[in-house]
Amino acid sequence: MLTQVLGTLDQPHTVDTMAEFAHMAPRTFARKFRNETGATPHDWLTNQRLLLARQLLEDSDLGMDAIAERTGFSSAATLRHHFAQRLSTTPQAYRGTFRSHSA
């Protein structure tokens, strides 16, 4: 189930859609997911999207809109919001820091 979600991070996912992949009721899925991963489905999904965004920032010259689209964030503003909230930086600053260390 996680592999299916990871392969479609650009698509909208909710507890209901992830529960469908797992063939479970949403409440059962959410409870089991948290017990097994230590995170809520939403937190796990956001973290996976941020991991992909970081990889794209490091390895590509894609703009913020394209990265937001590929990672399932609804807009570059949403991508920037989650980056700031969870990583205490902006995507642009992250890209600049990474590139200055790899030069």
N, C-alpha and C positions, 0 to 999 in steps of 0.2 A: 504494500500500500504506500509506504513512504517513497519507494522508487517511482511509483506512478505520479505522486505529487511533485517530487523533485524534477521529473521529466517534463512537467507542465507548470513550472513556476510562473510563467507568463499568463496563465489562466486564472480566473477568480476561483478561490477555494474557500469554503466555509467548513465548519464542523459537520454540517449536513452532507456536503459533497465528499469530504474525507471519510465519513462514516459509511457512505455508500460504497466507496472503494473497498472498505474493510468488511462490508456486509454485516454491519452492526447498527443498532439504534444509536442516534446521536449522543444521548446521555451516557450510554454504556461505553461508546467509543471514547468520548471526552475523558471519562473517569479512567479507563484502561490506558489511554494515551499518556495521561499525566503520571499515572503510576509507573509506567515503563520508561518514560523519557525524562520525567522530572519537570516538564514544561507543559503549558497549555498548548493545544493545537495552534492557536493564533500566535503565541510567542515563538513556537518552533518554526512556523511558516515564515514569520517576519525575519527571524534569524537566518533561515536558509536563503531568503531573498537578499538579505544584506550580504551574506557570504558570496553569492553570485555577483552582486553589484560590485563588491570589492575586487573580485577576480576580473570583471570587465573593466573596471577602472585601471587596474594594474596592467592588463594585457591588450587593451584596445584603445583606439582614439575615438570611440563612440561618444556622442554627446549625451547630456543628461536625459533628454527626452527618450532617446533610443534605449539607454540603459534602464530607465524607469519602465519602459514598455516590455523589455525582455525579462525583467525581474518581477513583473506582476504588480508593481506599484502603479497607481492610477495616473500619476503625473510626476514630473521632476520635483515639484514642490513636496509631494508626499515622500519621495525618495530622500530629499534633503531633510525633511522632518525626522524620519526614522534614523537616518545617519546621525543627526545631531543628538537625538534622544538616547540612542544606544551606544554610539561610538564617540560622542563629544567632539565631533568635527564635522566638516562639510564634505561632500563627495569631491569637490574641486580641490580642497586642501589635502584630502587623503591622496588623490592622484598626484598632486604636486610633491608631497612628501615621499611617496613611493618612488616616483621618478627621480627625485634628487638623490635618493639612496642607491639607486641602481645604475646611476651614471658613472 
